[in-house]
């Protein structure tokens, strides 16, 4: 049982020393400022203004980060996003993801 305790302590220590990338430099306030460039398509409130643009409000930050990174790398392609993501730094990606993920949305069922 002691070896299990030592192992758990080692894993927790390693995890604390190397937090996941989503924990680094997420700044939703900075993301709100950076999102001004996104508002024409996705809206500043994360609700899309164009029929082909997805709503970003309330999406998980991990999903948004991955989407932006794959647009930036060229792994994922979209005529607009492939260009827009090119200039984003890792901090920009994390901040934008934090901002859009923090937007509260309300979902209501249609009345019967």
Protein Blocks (a to p, Z undefined) as FASTA:
>chain_A
ZZmmmmmmmmmmmmmmmccfklgopafklmmmmmmmmmmmnopnlpafbfkbccfehpaf
klmmmmmmmmmnomaccfklmmmmmmpcfklmmmmmmmmmmpccddddddZZ
